[in-house]
């Protein structure tokens, strides 16, 4: 249920604004034109960074602290999470002694968001509390609403639900009070005050979502349904570009409500309709929960094979490195552990025991931080003992098999060693003789090659034909291909193969191989909807690369953009199309 919070980070406190300044030198643009240009290319860090740096450096020269803060703000949006956090720290350090409605509060907001994305819930919460205190001090309603939205969900899942409900009341009172729009507009630059009606609607939706989460934790389904109806009413009257995504999220809420009502067949029906729409909606969190609640519903009506497939799909989408671990998602691993046990799959049990232990360790640290006065029982010691028992059982079974095998191998080795000894003794001189002859032949070949720079036309044609088969059969996605291994496979030498690729393909062998793999990855992303939802690491491995880093370097060298940007915009294009 994190979808609306992601939208909130996009719209608060900055609203959309653009001008057409294409083709103008950066040093000739005004500050507002620089910000406009930045917003047009924000998702491409290579294009966005020089604009933000120009803004920041110009502000430094002029000694304008507020504009310097805006420069750091923009830089904190375009890099990886660690560097974004460092930029936010620079923003905070620059403005910490100011009395300003936006700075350094925006730095706390950025850090809270970035920490939440990488799954560091504790540091995320610390920064949202700093943002909340700052918002109250300077009466910044945008910051107050955003910090409350995050703190409410955190409290609902890991702390005191009643306190979360009180915070939700506070947030709703802010949204509903007279003059709210004026207060929101006061926290934005004059040029950016637009789309406030849409903003208010999304804020209201987010507040209803907060109530839904809180009352789900309290198992008060009547209250959940009341706020679901309010949420649905607002969505039905929306007129936004991403309207369909909101409507799909309404279905996801309806799915959860039916699951908690134990109307499992209706929950499955809704989940199937959402899965059918999966290709159009790239929100991974919604898809994860769709498969989770489908799997749990199938399990409750006894359809274990269908449950297993759905839960495995949810597991494939789950990522500990993101902030995916909410308490109810622990059911993915718990249920799959039981299903693997029923299938007598020891390896599968070990996989999900490890995931449960990791999940419980993270959840325990969260509960300890957020509700130190409440003791929660975790099964971690029992899970570790169960894991060790499985390992011991496997070890005993393997030991028995190993002893029998070792006896057989020992007898076989004794007999084979005797035969080999006499065979190799008789062949020793012959091998040495052949080695000497072969070495002389190789020396002759090397001399001939040195004196002959031309490759026979027939050899070139044969190598080109083999390269065509190699490309058409997509053999290049196999990992660990080398010039030596490919030459050996083609029945030629490395020098001929390298020279043909250099001359006929116009590139060195590593570049030739990487370009084939990059083209393959791009084609799969365009034609296979599921492929583009893989992690960069998974796409790299599927395309033959040994690491995400080598894939990203090869991709950028060939097409001058990074794969993450390419895939993100493919998904955006699919959604808009």
N, C-alpha and C positions, 0 to 999 in steps of 0.2 A: 504493500500500500504506500509506496514511496513516490508514485508517479506525480501527484500534484505538488509535492515538495520540490521536485526537480524543476517544475514549471515556475514555482515561486522564486527560486534562485535566479531564473532567467528574467523575471519581470520586476523584481525588487532589488535595489531601489531605482533601477535604470529602465526607462521605457524607450520604445523604438523611435529612431529618428534617422533620416538619411537625406543626402543631397547628391546630385550628380557632379562629382569632381574628378571623373576619370581622366587620366592622362596628364594631370597637373603635378609639377614638381612639389615634393613635400615641403620644402622650405618656403614655398610661395603660398601655402595653405594657411588659413586661420586656424585657431585652436578648435573651433567647432567643426570646421571642415576636416581636420585631422581625425576627430572623434567619429565623424560620419564615415570617413574612409575606413577607419579601423573596424567599425561595426559591420561593414560590408565584407571584410576578409577575416573576421575574427577567428574563424575555424581553421585557418591556414596560418600556423605560427610563423612560417617563413615570410609571408607577406605582411603579417600583422606586427611582427616585432619592430621593424624599422620605423613604422608609423608611431608606435607607442614610445620608442626611444627618442624620436624627433620631438614629440610632445614633451617628454620628460626633460630632455636636455635644454630645450628652449625655455621651459619654466625655470630650470636651474639658473640659466644665464640671467633671467629677469628677476630671480629671487622670489618667485610666486609659489609659496608653500602649498596652497590649495591645488594649483595646477600640477605641481610635482606629485602630490598625493594621487591625483587622477591618473598621472602617468604610471605610477606604481600599480594602481588599481587595474589598469589595462594589461600591464605585463603579467599580473598575477592570474590572468585568465587563460593564457595561451600556451603555457609550458606543461611539463609533467607535474604531478602533485607536489613533490618535494620542492621544486623550484617555485611553484606558485605560492607555497606557504612561506618561502624565504622572501618573496616579493611583498607578501602581506605583512611580514615582520618589518620590512623596511618602511612600509607605509605607516605602521603603528609607531615605530621609533621616530619618524619624521614629525608626526602630528600629536604625539602623546601629551604635550603640554598645551595644546590648543583648546579653546572653548568653541567647538564647532558642532553643528547638528549632524554632520555626516562622518567626519574624521576625528579620531581613528576608528570609529565604530565599524566602518566598512571593512577594515582589516580583520576584526574579530569575525565578521560575517564570512569572509572568504576563507579564513582558517577553519571555521566550524564546518563549512561545506566540504573543503578539501579533505579534512580528516575523516568526515563521514563517508566519503567516496571510497577511501582506502580501508575502511572497516575499523578505524581507531575511534570507537564510540566515546571513550572516556575523554580524550583530548578534544573531540568534537563538542561534547557537552560543556566542557570547561569554557570554550570560546563562545558558545551560545549563551551561557550564563553571563559572561563579560558583556556580550552584545545586549542582553536584556537589561542589565544594570545601566549600561550606557544609554540605551533607548529611553529608559524611564527618566534618567537625569536630564536629557536634552529634549524630551518629549518628541522623539522620532517614532511616529506610529508605524512606518514601514519596517524599521528594524525591530520594533517591539513585536509586531505580528509574525515576522519571519523567525525570530528567536523562539517565540512561544510555540509556533508550529512544530519545530524540532524538539523542543523540551517536552511538549505534550506527548508526542509519540514515544519518546524515550521513557518518560515517567510511566506511561500506560503499559509498556512492555516489560520494564525492568524495575520500576519503583512503585510508588503509591498511586494507584489508579484514581482514588478520590481526589488527591492533590492535582492529578492531571486534568480531571473534570473541572476543578475550580479554575485552573489555568485556561481551560477551553472557554469557560464562561467569561473570563477576563478578555480573551481575544475576541469573542463574539460581541461583547459590549463595545469594544473599540470600533469594530466594523459597522455596527448598527447605529452608532451615535451620530447626531447631527454634525455636519461640518467635516465628516471623515474625509471626503474627497479633497477638500481644501488642505487638510493637514497632510495628506499623502503628497499632494502636488508641491507643498512647501519643501519637501525633502529631495526634490529633483531640480536639475538645472532648468531654466526657463524654456530652453529649446526642446526639452524632452517631455513636456507635459502633454501627453496624448494617450489615447486608448485607456483612459481611466475607468470607463464603464466596464471594459473587459477585465481589467485588473480587479475591480471590486467583486465581480462575479467569481473569478477564480479564487480570490481570498475567501469568499463565502463557501465555495465548494470545499476548500481545504479545511475550513472550520467544521463543516458537516462531517467530513472524513475523520477529523479528530474525535468527534463525538462517537462515530461508528466504532472506531478502534477501541476507545475507552469502554464503551458498553459491551463490546464483544469480550473484553477481558473480564468484565463483571458478569458475563453470561446473562445479561438483561436484553433478551432478543426483541422484546416489544419496543424498547427505546432504540435499538439498532434499526428496526424496520421504520420507525418514525423518521429518523434522520436520513435513512436511505431514500425515502419518498421525497424528502426535501432536496436531497442531492440530485435525484433523477429529474425533478421538476426544473431545477436550474439548468441542467444539461440539455433537457428537451427544448429550452428556450435560448440556448446559446447560439451564436452565429460566428464561430471562430474557424480559422483555417484548419485546425486540428480537431474539429468537431467529432469526427469518427472515432478518434482515440478516446475521447471522453465517454462516448456512448459504449465503446467496448469495455471501459473501466466500470461503467454501470453494470454491465453483464457480469463482470468479475465479482462485484459486490453481491449481486444476486446469487451467484454461485456459492459464495461463502455462507450467505444467510441460509440457503437451502441445505447446505451441508450441516450447519449447526442445528437446523430444525430436524435433522435426520431424514430429510426427504432426498435420499441418495439418488434415486432414479432421475429426479428433476435436476439435481446437481450435475449428474453425468451428461444429461441432455444439453445443459447450458455450456458445460466445458467442451463438449464436442463442437458446438457452434463457434466457440471462441478459438478452438484449435484450427477450425476451417479458415478463420480470418487471420491466422498467425502470420502468413506471408505479407499481409498488408500493414501490420502493426509491429514495429520493431521494439516495443517496450518489453525487455527481457523479464523484468520483475513480474509483470502481469502473466506472461506465459509460464514462468516457473510456478506461480501459485495455481494457475489453471491445471497444470499437470499434477501438482501436489493434491489438490482437492478432488480431482478426478480419480487419482489413484486411491486415496483414502475412501472415497465413496464406493469404488469398485470392490475394495477390500471388505467393506461393511456389508455388502450384499453377496459376498462369497465368490466373486469372480476374480480369483487370485492371479491368473495369467494376465488379464487386462490390467489389474492393479500393479503388477510387477513392471509391465511395460511403461505405464504412465509414470510410476515413481522413478524408474531408471531415467526417463526423459527429464524429470525434474532434477534429479541428481546431476545429470550432464550439464544442466544450465546453472547449477549452484556453484558459487565461487567464494571461498573463504577470504580471498584478498579484497573482495568488495564488501560492502556492508550488507551482505545477504543473510546473515545469521540472526533471524528473529526467533523467539522461543518456539512458535508453532512449527517452524520449518525443521526443527529437530526431528519431527515425525517422519521426514524423508528417510533418514538413516535408521531410525528405530524400526520402521515398518519393513524396510528392505533387509535389515538384519534378520528379522523373524522369517521373512520369505526365503532368504538364502538358507536358513537353518532347515526349513521344511523341504528344501530342495537338496539337502545334504551337501551343499556347496561350501566346503571349509574355506577356500580362498575368498569367496564372496563374503563370508562371515567376518573374516579378518579385515577385509576392506572397510566394512561398515562399523565394525567395532572401533577401528582406528578413527574413523570420522566422528563417531559418537563421542569418543574420548576427547578429541580435539574440540568438538562443539561444546561439550560440557565444561571444558576448561575455560573457553571464552565466555560462555554464559555465566559461569560461576564468578569470574572476575567482574563482569558487568553488574551482577546482582550485588556483589560485595561492595562495589562503589556506589551504586544507586540506592540500595536499601540495606545499609549495614546493620540496622536494627532487626531485620527479618532474616531468620535462618531458613535456608532452603536446602532440601536434601538432594544430593546428586548421586548417581549410581557409579561414579567414576571408579572407586576401588573395586566394586563388583565387576565392572566392565573390564578392567585391567586383569583381574583374576581369570575372568572368562576367556580373555584373549590368550593369556599364558597357558591355560588348560588346552585350548585348541592347538597352540604351537607344540606343547608337550606331546599331545596325541599324535600330531603329524610326525613329530620327531621319532616317537616309538615305532610307528608304522613304517617310516622310512628306514629306520635302523634295521628292522627285521629283513626288509627287502635288500638293504645294502649288504648285510652279512652273507646272505645267500649268493648275491651277485659277486661279492668279493671272492668267495671260495671258487666259484666257477671261473672267474677271471684269472685267479692264481694258477689253477691247473692249466688253463688255456695258455697263459703266458709262459709257463715252464716249457710246455711242448713247443710253442711257437719260437721261443728263444733258441732252443736247440737247433731247430731247422734253420732259423735265420743266421745263426752263427756260422754254420758250415756253408750256407749259400753265399753270404757276404765275404767270407774268407776266399772262396773260389773266384768271386767276381771283383775282388779288390783291384788286382792288376789291370783287368779289362776296363774298369771304370776310369782308372787313372789314364790309361791309354786313350780312351774316348774323350776324356776331358781335355787332354793335350791337343788332340785333333780338332775338337770343336773350338778351342781357343784360337788356334791358327786360322780356322775358317772365319771366326768373328773378326779377327784382326784384318783379314783380307777384305771382308765386307765393309769394315770401317774405312779402310783406305779407298775402296771403290766409291763409297758414298761421299767421301771428302772431295774426290775428284769429279763428281757428277752432281751438279746442282739441280738438275731437272728430274722431275718425277714422271715416269711413263704415263701417257694419256690413259691407258687402260686401267692403271692403278687409281688415278684420280677419279675416273668414272665409277669404279667399283666402290671407292670410299664414299663418294657423293650418294650413290644408291643406298649404301648402308646407313648413311646419316639421315636420309629421307625416311627409311624404315624406322630408325631410332626416334625421329621426331613424331612420325605418324602413330607409332605404337606407344608414345608417351613414356618410353623407358627412362627418360631423363628425370622423372619424379622419384626414382629409386635413390636413396641416400648413399653417400660415400662413393659416388662415381668419380674416377680419376682418369686422366689422360692415358695412363698405363693400362687400367682395367678395360677402358673402351677400345684401345688399340688391340689389346689381346682378344677381346670379343670379336672385333672386325677381322682378325687374322692379319693385321698389318703392324707396322712399327710406329712408335710414338712420334718420330720425326715426320713421317709422311702424313699422319693424321693431323698433327699440329699445323703443318704447313698448308694442307688443303683447307682447314678451317680458317686459317689466317687469310689466305688468298681468296677463297670462294665465299666465305661467310663474312669476311671483313672484320674479324674480331679474334681476340685470343680465346683459348679454350675455356678458361673459367668464366669469361664474360658471355661467351656463346651458351654455356650450360645454364648460367643464372638467368639470362634473358628468356630462354625457353621456359624456365620454371615460373618466372614473373608473369609471362604471357598466359601460362596455364592458370595461375592463381586469379588473374584478372578475368579470364573467360569463365572460370567456375563461379566467381562472385556474381557475374552478370546473369548466368543461366541457372544457378542453383540457389534458391532462396535460403536454404538452411546453411549452406556453406559460408555465406557472408555473416552469419551469426556466430561462427566459431571465433575463439580468441585468435589474436594475431599469431600466437605460438602454435596453435593447432593448424591454422592455415599454412604457416611456414612448413610444418612437418608434413602435411598432406602434399605439399608442392615439392618436396625433396630437400628442403633446407634443414640444417642441423640446429638452427636457433632462430628465434624471432629477430635478433639483432642483425644477423647476416641477411635475412629476408628483407628487413626494412632498408638496409644499405643498398642491396641490389635493386629493390623496387624504386628507391629514390634516384639512384644512378640512371635508371632506364627512363623513368617518366617524370622525374623532377617533383614528385609529391610523395608523401609517405602513405603506406597502405592504410593506416588508421583513418586518414582524411578521405581517401578514395572510397573505403567501405562505408564510412559514415554518410557520405553524400550519395552513394548508391542507394542506401536504405532510405534516405530522405527523398530521393527522386522517386523511388518505388511508392512511398507513402503519398506523395503529391500527385503521382500519375494514376 
